[in-house]
Amino acid sequence: MALTPCGISTAQRSILVQIERAGSPTMTELAYAMVLDRSALARNIKPLERDGYLVQRPDDDDGRSRRVELTLAGRAKLTESNRLWRKAQNRFEAVYGEERAAALRVALAEIYSDEFAAAFGQP
C-alpha cells in the first residue's frame, strides 16, 4: 500500500533494490539473493522489463547467462519508491516505537542470515 502511488509492488521494489546493490547480477545471482527460484523471479521481472525499468542482456563471459540491469527509468522509479518507503518506515516507527522497530529489524536480519539458514540445513 505504501508504494501504490508509484505503481510498483513491494516485491518489485525489492528486485530493483537488489539489482542496484549487486550492480549487474545474473538471473541466477539475483534469484539466490532474492530467495526465489528462477521461474518465480522471471514472472516478477517481466512487468519491470515491460515498463522499461530494467533490461536483460547476455553475460559477456558466459553467453548462456543473462545479466539484469536497471535503466535510467528504473533508477528514477527506485528513487521515487525509496521516498515512499522511508515515509512508511517513519510512520511505522512513530506508531510502534523507534527502539522497538530497530530491535525488530535486528531480529529479522538475524533470521534472514546465512547462519540461521545453515542451522536449518539450507544453503
N, CA, C and O atoms as a GROMACS GRO file, in nm:
protein
  492
    1MET      N    1   0.081  -0.119   0.000
    1MET     CA    2   0.000   0.000   0.000
    1MET      C    3   0.086   0.126   0.000
    1MET      O    4   0.049   0.227  -0.061
    2ALA      N    5   0.200   0.120   0.068
    2ALA     CA    6   0.285   0.238   0.076
    2ALA      C    7   0.337   0.280  -0.061
    2ALA      O    8   0.361   0.398  -0.086
    3LEU      N    9   0.354   0.182  -0.150
    3LEU     CA   10   0.411   0.210  -0.281
    3LEU      C   11   0.307   0.233  -0.390
    3LEU      O   12   0.342   0.258  -0.505
    4THR      N   13   0.180   0.225  -0.355
    4THR     CA   14   0.073   0.240  -0.455
    4THR      C   15   0.090   0.364  -0.542
    4THR      O   16   0.072   0.355  -0.663
    5PRO      N   17   0.125   0.481  -0.486
    5PRO     CA   18   0.138   0.600  -0.571
    5PRO      C   19   0.243   0.588  -0.681
    5PRO      O   20   0.231   0.654  -0.784
    6CYS      N   21   0.345   0.504  -0.662
    6CYS     CA   22   0.449   0.495  -0.766
    6CYS      C   23   0.426   0.378  -0.861
    6CYS      O   24   0.501   0.363  -0.957
    7GLY      N   25   0.325   0.296  -0.835
    7GLY     CA   26   0.286   0.195  -0.932
    7GLY      C   27   0.366   0.066  -0.934
    7GLY      O   28   0.357  -0.010  -1.031
    8ILE      N   29   0.444   0.040  -0.830
    8ILE     CA   30   0.513  -0.088  -0.822
    8ILE      C   31   0.482  -0.153  -0.687
    8ILE      O   32   0.445  -0.085  -0.592
    9SER      N   33   0.496  -0.284  -0.683
    9SER     CA   34   0.470  -0.357  -0.559
    9SER      C   35   0.596  -0.361  -0.472
    9SER      O   36   0.704  -0.326  -0.518
   10THR      N   37   0.580  -0.404  -0.348
   10THR     CA   38   0.697  -0.418  -0.261
   10THR      C   39   0.791  -0.524  -0.316
   10THR      O   40   0.913  -0.510  -0.304
   11ALA      N   41   0.738  -0.630  -0.376
   11ALA     CA   42   0.823  -0.734  -0.436
   11ALA      C   43   0.904  -0.675  -0.551
   11ALA      O   44   1.023  -0.703  -0.565
   12GLN      N   45   0.839  -0.595  -0.634
   12GLN     CA   46   0.910  -0.532  -0.745
   12GLN      C   47   1.015  -0.434  -0.695
   12GLN      O   48   1.125  -0.426  -0.751
   13ARG      N   49   0.982  -0.360  -0.590
   13ARG     CA   50   1.080  -0.268  -0.532
   13ARG      C   51   1.200  -0.345  -0.480
   13ARG      O   52   1.314  -0.304  -0.499
   14SER      N   53   1.175  -0.458  -0.415
   14SER     CA   54   1.284  -0.541  -0.363
   14SER      C   55   1.377  -0.586  -0.475
   14SER      O   56   1.499  -0.590  -0.457
   15ILE      N   57   1.320  -0.620  -0.589
   15ILE     CA   58   1.402  -0.661  -0.703
   15ILE      C   59   1.488  -0.544  -0.750
   15ILE      O   60   1.607  -0.561  -0.775
   16LEU      N   61   1.428  -0.426  -0.763
   16LEU     CA   62   1.505  -0.308  -0.805
   16LEU      C   63   1.617  -0.277  -0.706
   16LEU      O   64   1.729  -0.245  -0.747
   17VAL      N   65   1.587  -0.287  -0.577
   17VAL     CA   66   1.688  -0.262  -0.473
   17VAL      C   67   1.803  -0.361  -0.487
   17VAL      O   68   1.920  -0.322  -0.483
   18GLN      N   69   1.770  -0.488  -0.504
   18GLN     CA   70   1.874  -0.590  -0.512
   18GLN      C   71   1.959  -0.573  -0.637
   18GLN      O   72   2.081  -0.592  -0.631
   19ILE      N   73   1.898  -0.537  -0.748
   19ILE     CA   74   1.975  -0.514  -0.871
   19ILE      C   75   2.070  -0.396  -0.850
   19ILE      O   76   2.186  -0.400  -0.891
   20GLU      N   77   2.020  -0.290  -0.786
   20GLU     CA   78   2.106  -0.174  -0.761
   20GLU      C   79   2.224  -0.213  -0.672
   20GLU      O   80   2.337  -0.172  -0.697
   21ARG      N   81   2.198  -0.291  -0.569
   21ARG     CA   82   2.306  -0.334  -0.478
   21ARG      C   83   2.411  -0.418  -0.550
   21ARG      O   84   2.531  -0.401  -0.530
   22ALA      N   85   2.363  -0.509  -0.634
   22ALA     CA   86   2.453  -0.604  -0.700
   22ALA      C   87   2.519  -0.546  -0.825
   22ALA      O   88   2.619  -0.600  -0.872
   23GLY      N   89   2.466  -0.440  -0.878
   23GLY     CA   90   2.521  -0.382  -0.999
   23GLY      C   91   2.456  -0.438  -1.123
   23GLY      O   92   2.364  -0.378  -1.179
   24SER      N   93   2.502  -0.552  -1.166
   24SER     CA   94   2.450  -0.617  -1.287
   24SER      C   95   2.451  -0.768  -1.264
   24SER      O   96   2.528  -0.840  -1.327
   25PRO      N   97   2.364  -0.816  -1.174
   25PRO     CA   98   2.368  -0.959  -1.140
   25PRO      C   99   2.315  -1.047  -1.254
   25PRO      O  100   2.237  -1.003  -1.338
   26THR      N  101   2.359  -1.172  -1.253
   26THR     CA  102   2.297  -1.270  -1.342
   26THR      C  103   2.161  -1.304  -1.283
   26THR      O  104   2.134  -1.276  -1.166
   27MET      N  105   2.077  -1.365  -1.364
   27MET     CA  106   1.946  -1.408  -1.313
   27MET      C  107   1.964  -1.506  -1.198
   27MET      O  108   1.889  -1.501  -1.100
   28THR      N  109   2.063  -1.595  -1.208
   28THR     CA  110   2.087  -1.692  -1.100
   28THR      C  111   2.130  -1.621  -0.972
   28THR      O  112   2.080  -1.654  -0.865
   29GLU      N  113   2.221  -1.525  -0.983
   29GLU     CA  114   2.265  -1.449  -0.865
   29GLU      C  115   2.149  -1.373  -0.803
   29GLU      O  116   2.134  -1.369  -0.681
   30LEU      N  117   2.067  -1.313  -0.887
   30LEU     CA  118   1.953  -1.237  -0.837
   30LEU      C  119   1.852  -1.328  -0.770
   30LEU      O  120   1.799  -1.294  -0.664
   31ALA      N  121   1.824  -1.442  -0.830
   31ALA     CA  122   1.729  -1.538  -0.771
   31ALA      C  123   1.779  -1.584  -0.635
   31ALA      O  124   1.702  -1.593  -0.540
   32TYR      N  125   1.909  -1.613  -0.624
   32TYR     CA  126   1.967  -1.656  -0.497
   32TYR      C  127   1.953  -1.546  -0.392
   32TYR      O  128   1.911  -1.571  -0.279
   33ALA      N  129   1.988  -1.424  -0.429
   33ALA     CA  130   1.981  -1.311  -0.335
   33ALA      C  131   1.838  -1.283  -0.291
   33ALA      O  132   1.815  -1.241  -0.178
   34MET      N  133   1.743  -1.306  -0.380
   34MET     CA  134   1.602  -1.279  -0.350
   34MET      C  135   1.532  -1.399  -0.285
   34MET      O  136   1.416  -1.389  -0.245
   35VAL      N  137   1.603  -1.510  -0.274
   35VAL     CA  138   1.547  -1.635  -0.220
   35VAL      C  139   1.423  -1.674  -0.301
   35VAL      O  140   1.316  -1.702  -0.246
   36LEU      N  141   1.439  -1.674  -0.432
   36LEU     CA  142   1.334  -1.712  -0.526
   36LEU      C  143   1.389  -1.813  -0.624
   36LEU      O  144   1.509  -1.813  -0.654
   37ASP      N  145   1.303  -1.900  -0.676
   37ASP     CA  146   1.351  -1.983  -0.786
   37ASP      C  147   1.347  -1.898  -0.912
   37ASP      O  148   1.279  -1.795  -0.918
   38ARG      N  149   1.421  -1.943  -1.013
   38ARG     CA  150   1.435  -1.860  -1.134
   38ARG      C  151   1.302  -1.834  -1.203
   38ARG      O  152   1.282  -1.726  -1.260
   39SER      N  153   1.210  -1.931  -1.200
   39SER     CA  154   1.081  -1.910  -1.268
   39SER      C  155   0.999  -1.803  -1.196
   39SER      O  156   0.934  -1.721  -1.260
   40ALA      N  157   1.001  -1.804  -1.063
   40ALA     CA  158   0.929  -1.701  -0.986
   40ALA      C  159   0.992  -1.564  -1.011
   40ALA      O  160   0.921  -1.464  -1.026
   41LEU      N  161   1.124  -1.560  -1.017
   41LEU     CA  162   1.192  -1.434  -1.045
   41LEU      C  163   1.155  -1.383  -1.184
   41LEU      O  164   1.127  -1.264  -1.202
   42ALA      N  165   1.154  -1.472  -1.282
   42ALA     CA  166   1.121  -1.432  -1.419
   42ALA      C  167   0.980  -1.372  -1.425
   42ALA      O  168   0.958  -1.273  -1.495
   43ARG      N  169   0.887  -1.432  -1.354
   43ARG     CA  170   0.749  -1.379  -1.351
   43ARG      C  171   0.745  -1.239  -1.290
   43ARG      O  172   0.671  -1.153  -1.337
   44ASN      N  173   0.825  -1.217  -1.187
   44ASN     CA  174   0.826  -1.086  -1.120
   44ASN      C  175   0.901  -0.980  -1.201
   44ASN      O  176   0.872  -0.861  -1.190
   45ILE      N  177   0.996  -1.024  -1.282
   45ILE     CA  178   1.077  -0.931  -1.360
   45ILE      C  179   1.003  -0.883  -1.485
   45ILE      O  180   1.023  -0.770  -1.530
   46LYS      N  181   0.919  -0.968  -1.541
   46LYS     CA  182   0.852  -0.933  -1.668
   46LYS      C  183   0.786  -0.795  -1.668
   46LYS      O  184   0.811  -0.716  -1.759
   47PRO      N  185   0.703  -0.762  -1.567
   47PRO     CA  186   0.640  -0.629  -1.571
   47PRO      C  187   0.741  -0.515  -1.558
   47PRO      O  188   0.722  -0.408  -1.615
   48LEU      N  189   0.849  -0.538  -1.483
   48LEU     CA  190   0.951  -0.434  -1.468
   48LEU      C  191   1.024  -0.411  -1.600
   48LEU      O  192   1.056  -0.298  -1.637
   49GLU      N  193   1.048  -0.520  -1.670
   49GLU     CA  194   1.114  -0.509  -1.801
   49GLU      C  195   1.018  -0.445  -1.902
   49GLU      O  196   1.057  -0.357  -1.979
   50ARG      N  197   0.894  -0.488  -1.901
   50ARG     CA  198   0.792  -0.433  -1.991
   50ARG      C  199   0.778  -0.281  -1.972
   50ARG      O  200   0.763  -0.207  -2.069
   51ASP      N  201   0.782  -0.237  -1.847
   51ASP     CA  202   0.765  -0.095  -1.817
   51ASP      C  203   0.893  -0.014  -1.834
   51ASP      O  204   0.895   0.107  -1.811
   52GLY      N  205   1.001  -0.081  -1.875
   52GLY     CA  206   1.126  -0.012  -1.905
   52GLY      C  207   1.213   0.019  -1.786
   52GLY      O  208   1.300   0.106  -1.794
   53TYR      N  209   1.192  -0.051  -1.673
   53TYR     CA  210   1.270  -0.025  -1.552
   53TYR      C  211   1.398  -0.107  -1.546
   53TYR      O  212   1.489  -0.074  -1.470
   54LEU      N  213   1.405  -0.213  -1.623
   54LEU     CA  214   1.526  -0.293  -1.628
   54LEU      C  215   1.539  -0.359  -1.764
   54LEU      O  216   1.442  -0.369  -1.839
   55VAL      N  217   1.660  -0.403  -1.793
   55VAL     CA  218   1.687  -0.477  -1.917
   55VAL      C  219   1.768  -0.601  -1.882
   55VAL      O  220   1.839  -0.605  -1.782
   56GLN      N  221   1.754  -0.701  -1.967
   56GLN     CA  222   1.836  -0.820  -1.957
   56GLN      C  223   1.928  -0.823  -2.078
   56GLN      O  224   1.887  -0.788  -2.189
   57ARG      N  225   2.051  -0.865  -2.056
   57ARG     CA  226   2.146  -0.878  -2.166
   57ARG      C  227   2.232  -1.001  -2.143
   57ARG      O  228   2.248  -1.045  -2.029
   58PRO      N  229   2.289  -1.056  -2.250
   58PRO     CA  230   2.377  -1.172  -2.232
   58PRO      C  231   2.500  -1.134  -2.149
   58PRO      O  232   2.551  -1.022  -2.160
   59ASP      N  233   2.546  -1.227  -2.069
   59ASP     CA  234   2.668  -1.208  -1.991
   59ASP      C  235   2.787  -1.208  -2.088
   59ASP      O  236   2.794  -1.291  -2.178
   60ASP      N  237   2.879  -1.115  -2.070
   60ASP     CA  238   2.996  -1.106  -2.158
   60ASP      C  239   3.085  -1.229  -2.148
   60ASP      O  240   3.147  -1.269  -2.247
   61ASP      N  241   3.093  -1.290  -2.030
   61ASP     CA  242   3.181  -1.405  -2.009
   61ASP      C  243   3.113  -1.539  -2.033
   61ASP      O  244   3.180  -1.637  -2.066
   62ASP      N  245   2.983  -1.544  -2.019
   62ASP     CA  246   2.908  -1.669  -2.034
   62ASP      C  247   2.779  -1.639  -2.109
   62ASP      O  248   2.681  -1.594  -2.050
   63GLY      N  249   2.779  -1.664  -2.237
   63GLY     CA  250   2.665  -1.632  -2.322
   63GLY      C  251   2.536  -1.702  -2.282
   63GLY      O  252   2.428  -1.660  -2.324
   64ARG      N  253   2.546  -1.808  -2.200
   64ARG     CA  254   2.425  -1.878  -2.155
   64ARG      C  255   2.356  -1.802  -2.043
   64ARG      O  256   2.236  -1.819  -2.021
   65SER      N  257   2.431  -1.720  -1.972
   65SER     CA  258   2.375  -1.643  -1.860
   65SER      C  259   2.326  -1.508  -1.908
   65SER      O  260   2.373  -1.453  -2.008
   66ARG      N  261   2.229  -1.456  -1.835
   66ARG     CA  262   2.176  -1.323  -1.865
   66ARG      C  263   2.197  -1.234  -1.743
   66ARG      O  264   2.176  -1.276  -1.629
   67ARG      N  265   2.238  -1.113  -1.769
   67ARG     CA  266   2.256  -1.013  -1.663
   67ARG      C  267   2.137  -0.919  -1.664
   67ARG      O  268   2.077  -0.892  -1.769
   68VAL      N  269   2.104  -0.869  -1.546
   68VAL     CA  270   1.990  -0.778  -1.530
   68VAL      C  271   2.045  -0.643  -1.485
   68VAL      O  272   2.125  -0.635  -1.392
   69GLU      N  273   2.000  -0.537  -1.552
   69GLU     CA  274   2.049  -0.402  -1.519
   69GLU      C  275   1.932  -0.305  -1.510
   69GLU      O  276   1.833  -0.317  -1.582
   70LEU      N  277   1.945  -0.209  -1.420
   70LEU     CA  278   1.846  -0.102  -1.412
   70LEU      C  279   1.866  -0.004  -1.527
   70LEU      O  280   1.978   0.024  -1.567
   71THR      N  281   1.757   0.046  -1.578
   71THR     CA  282   1.761   0.154  -1.677
   71THR      C  283   1.754   0.287  -1.601
   71THR      O  284   1.737   0.289  -1.479
   72LEU      N  285   1.768   0.397  -1.673
   72LEU     CA  286   1.750   0.528  -1.609
   72LEU      C  287   1.611   0.540  -1.549
   72LEU      O  288   1.594   0.594  -1.440
   73ALA      N  289   1.511   0.489  -1.621
   73ALA     CA  290   1.373   0.492  -1.569
   73ALA      C  291   1.362   0.406  -1.444
   73ALA      O  292   1.289   0.440  -1.351
   74GLY      N  293   1.434   0.294  -1.441
   74GLY     CA  294   1.434   0.207  -1.324
   74GLY      C  295   1.498   0.274  -1.203
   74GLY      O  296   1.449   0.262  -1.091
   75ARG      N  297   1.606   0.346  -1.227
   75ARG     CA  298   1.672   0.419  -1.118
   75ARG      C  299   1.580   0.530  -1.065
   75ARG      O  300   1.572   0.552  -0.944
   76ALA      N  301   1.511   0.597  -1.155
   76ALA     CA  302   1.417   0.702  -1.114
   76ALA      C  303   1.301   0.641  -1.034
   76ALA      O  304   1.258   0.698  -0.934
   77LYS      N  305   1.251   0.526  -1.078
   77LYS     CA  306   1.141   0.459  -1.007
   77LYS      C  307   1.188   0.414  -0.869
   77LYS      O  308   1.113   0.423  -0.772
   78LEU      N  309   1.311   0.367  -0.860
   78LEU     CA  310   1.365   0.326  -0.731
   78LEU      C  311   1.378   0.446  -0.638
   78LEU      O  312   1.345   0.436  -0.520
   79THR      N  313   1.424   0.558  -0.688
   79THR     CA  314   1.434   0.680  -0.607
   79THR      C  315   1.297   0.722  -0.557
   79THR      O  316   1.281   0.756  -0.440
   80GLU      N  317   1.198   0.719  -0.646
   80GLU     CA  318   1.061   0.753  -0.607
   80GLU      C  319   1.009   0.657  -0.500
   80GLU      O  320   0.949   0.700  -0.402
   81SER      N  321   1.032   0.528  -0.520
   81SER     CA  322   0.983   0.429  -0.424
   81SER      C  323   1.056   0.440  -0.291
   81SER      O  324   0.997   0.416  -0.186
   82ASN      N  325   1.184   0.478  -0.294
   82ASN     CA  326   1.260   0.495  -0.169
   82ASN      C  327   1.199   0.603  -0.081
   82ASN      O  328   1.192   0.589   0.041
   83ARG      N  329   1.155   0.713  -0.144
   83ARG     CA  330   1.091   0.820  -0.066
   83ARG      C  331   0.964   0.769   0.001
   83ARG      O  332   0.940   0.795   0.119
   84LEU      N  333   0.883   0.695  -0.075
   84LEU     CA  334   0.759   0.641  -0.018
   84LEU      C  335   0.788   0.536   0.088
   84LEU      O  336   0.719   0.531   0.190
   85TRP      N  337   0.890   0.454   0.066
   85TRP     CA  338   0.927   0.350   0.162
   85TRP      C  339   0.973   0.414   0.293
   85TRP      O  340   0.934   0.370   0.401
   86ARG      N  341   1.056   0.516   0.282
   86ARG     CA  342   1.105   0.585   0.402
   86ARG      C  343   0.988   0.648   0.478
   86ARG      O  344   0.985   0.643   0.601
   87LYS      N  345   0.894   0.707   0.406
   87LYS     CA  346   0.777   0.767   0.469
   87LYS      C  347   0.698   0.661   0.546
   87LYS      O  348   0.654   0.685   0.658
   88ALA      N  349   0.680   0.543   0.486
   88ALA     CA  350   0.608   0.434   0.553
   88ALA      C  351   0.686   0.385   0.675
   88ALA      O  352   0.627   0.355   0.778
   89GLN      N  353   0.819   0.377   0.663
   89GLN     CA  354   0.901   0.334   0.777
   89GLN      C  355   0.891   0.434   0.891
   89GLN      O  356   0.885   0.396   1.008
   90ASN      N  357   0.891   0.561   0.857
   90ASN     CA  358   0.877   0.665   0.960
   90ASN      C  359   0.743   0.655   1.032
   90ASN      O  360   0.736   0.671   1.154
   91ARG      N  361   0.636   0.628   0.956
   91ARG     CA  362   0.504   0.611   1.018
   91ARG      C  363   0.504   0.489   1.110
   91ARG      O  364   0.451   0.494   1.221
   92PHE      N  365   0.565   0.380   1.063
   92PHE     CA  366   0.573   0.259   1.144
   92PHE      C  367   0.646   0.287   1.275
   92PHE      O  368   0.600   0.248   1.382
   93GLU      N  369   0.760   0.354   1.266
   93GLU     CA  370   0.837   0.386   1.386
   93GLU      C  371   0.759   0.477   1.481
   93GLU      O  372   0.769   0.462   1.603
   94ALA      N  373   0.684   0.569   1.426
   94ALA     CA  374   0.604   0.660   1.510
   94ALA      C  375   0.498   0.582   1.588
   94ALA      O  376   0.470   0.616   1.704
   95VAL      N  377   0.440   0.481   1.527
   95VAL     CA  378   0.335   0.403   1.593
   95VAL      C  379   0.394   0.294   1.682
   95VAL      O  380   0.352   0.277   1.796
   96TYR      N  381   0.492   0.221   1.630
   96TYR     CA  382   0.547   0.105   1.700
   96TYR      C  383   0.654   0.144   1.801
   96TYR      O  384   0.676   0.074   1.900
   97GLY      N  385   0.721   0.255   1.776
   97GLY     CA  386   0.830   0.300   1.862
   97GLY      C  387   0.963   0.277   1.792
   97GLY      O  388   0.988   0.170   1.736
   98GLU      N  389   1.048   0.377   1.798
   98GLU     CA  390   1.176   0.372   1.727
   98GLU      C  391   1.264   0.258   1.778
   98GLU      O  392   1.323   0.186   1.698
   99GLU      N  393   1.275   0.243   1.910
   99GLU     CA  394   1.360   0.137   1.967
   99GLU      C  395   1.306  -0.001   1.934
   99GLU      O  396   1.383  -0.090   1.897
  100ARG      N  397   1.176  -0.020   1.947
  100ARG     CA  398   1.116  -0.150   1.917
  100ARG      C  399   1.132  -0.183   1.768
  100ARG      O  400   1.158  -0.297   1.732
  101ALA      N  401   1.115  -0.082   1.683
  101ALA     CA  402   1.132  -0.103   1.539
  101ALA      C  403   1.275  -0.144   1.507
  101ALA      O  404   1.298  -0.233   1.425
  102ALA      N  405   1.372  -0.079   1.571
  102ALA     CA  406   1.513  -0.114   1.549
  102ALA      C  407   1.541  -0.256   1.596
  102ALA      O  408   1.611  -0.331   1.527
  103ALA      N  409   1.488  -0.294   1.711
  103ALA     CA  410   1.506  -0.430   1.762
  103ALA      C  411   1.442  -0.533   1.669
  103ALA      O  412   1.499  -0.640   1.646
  104LEU      N  413   1.327  -0.501   1.617
  104LEU     CA  414   1.260  -0.591   1.522
  104LEU      C  415   1.344  -0.609   1.396
  104LEU      O  416   1.356  -0.721   1.346
  105ARG      N  417   1.402  -0.502   1.346
  105ARG     CA  418   1.486  -0.512   1.226
  105ARG      C  419   1.609  -0.599   1.252
  105ARG      O  420   1.650  -0.677   1.166
  106VAL      N  421   1.668  -0.586   1.370
  106VAL     CA  422   1.783  -0.670   1.405
  106VAL      C  423   1.742  -0.816   1.409
  106VAL      O  424   1.811  -0.902   1.354
  107ALA      N  425   1.629  -0.846   1.472
  107ALA     CA  426   1.581  -0.985   1.481
  107ALA      C  427   1.553  -1.041   1.342
  107ALA      O  428   1.589  -1.155   1.313
  108LEU      N  429   1.489  -0.964   1.258
  108LEU     CA  430   1.459  -1.010   1.122
  108LEU      C  431   1.587  -1.032   1.042
  108LEU      O  432   1.594  -1.128   0.964
  109ALA      N  433   1.686  -0.947   1.059
  109ALA     CA  434   1.813  -0.965   0.988
  109ALA      C  435   1.882  -1.093   1.034
  109ALA      O  436   1.942  -1.163   0.952
  110GLU      N  437   1.873  -1.124   1.162
  110GLU     CA  438   1.932  -1.249   1.213
  110GLU      C  439   1.862  -1.370   1.154
  110GLU      O  440   1.927  -1.467   1.114
  111ILE      N  441   1.730  -1.365   1.147
  111ILE     CA  442   1.654  -1.477   1.091
  111ILE      C  443   1.686  -1.494   0.943
  111ILE      O  444   1.687  -1.606   0.893
  112TYR      N  445   1.711  -1.386   0.874
  112TYR     CA  446   1.738  -1.388   0.730
  112TYR      C  447   1.884  -1.425   0.699
  112TYR      O  448   1.918  -1.445   0.583
  113SER      N  449   1.968  -1.434   0.800
  113SER     CA  450   2.111  -1.454   0.779
  113SER      C  451   2.144  -1.593   0.726
  113SER      O  452   2.066  -1.688   0.741
  114ASP      N  453   2.260  -1.604   0.663
  114ASP     CA  454   2.308  -1.733   0.613
  114ASP      C  455   2.330  -1.830   0.728
  114ASP      O  456   2.305  -1.950   0.714
  115GLU      N  457   2.375  -1.780   0.843
  115GLU     CA  458   2.399  -1.866   0.958
  115GLU      C  459   2.269  -1.930   1.007
  115GLU      O  460   2.266  -2.048   1.041
  116PHE      N  461   2.164  -1.852   1.010
  116PHE     CA  462   2.034  -1.904   1.053
  116PHE      C  463   1.984  -2.008   0.954
  116PHE      O  464   1.935  -2.114   0.994
  117ALA      N  465   1.997  -1.979   0.826
  117ALA     CA  466   1.955  -2.074   0.722
  117ALA      C  467   2.035  -2.204   0.733
  117ALA      O  468   1.979  -2.312   0.719
  118ALA      N  469   2.166  -2.192   0.758
  118ALA     CA  470   2.251  -2.310   0.770
  118ALA      C  471   2.208  -2.398   0.887
  118ALA      O  472   2.219  -2.520   0.880
  119ALA      N  473   2.161  -2.336   0.994
  119ALA     CA  474   2.115  -2.413   1.110
  119ALA      C  475   1.996  -2.501   1.075
  119ALA      O  476   1.970  -2.600   1.142
  120PHE      N  477   1.925  -2.465   0.968
  120PHE     CA  478   1.811  -2.544   0.923
  120PHE      C  479   1.845  -2.626   0.799
  120PHE      O  480   1.757  -2.680   0.733
  121GLY      N  481   1.975  -2.636   0.770
  121GLY     CA  482   2.018  -2.717   0.657
  121GLY      C  483   1.993  -2.654   0.522
  121GLY      O  484   1.991  -2.724   0.420
  122GLN      N  485   1.975  -2.523   0.519
  122GLN     CA  486   1.954  -2.453   0.392
  122GLN      C  487   2.088  -2.400   0.342
  122GLN      O  488   2.173  -2.362   0.422
  123PRO      N  489   2.106  -2.398   0.211
  123PRO     CA  490   2.234  -2.346   0.156
  123PRO      C  491   2.248  -2.197   0.176
  123PRO      O  492   2.349  -2.139   0.137
   0.00000   0.00000   0.00000
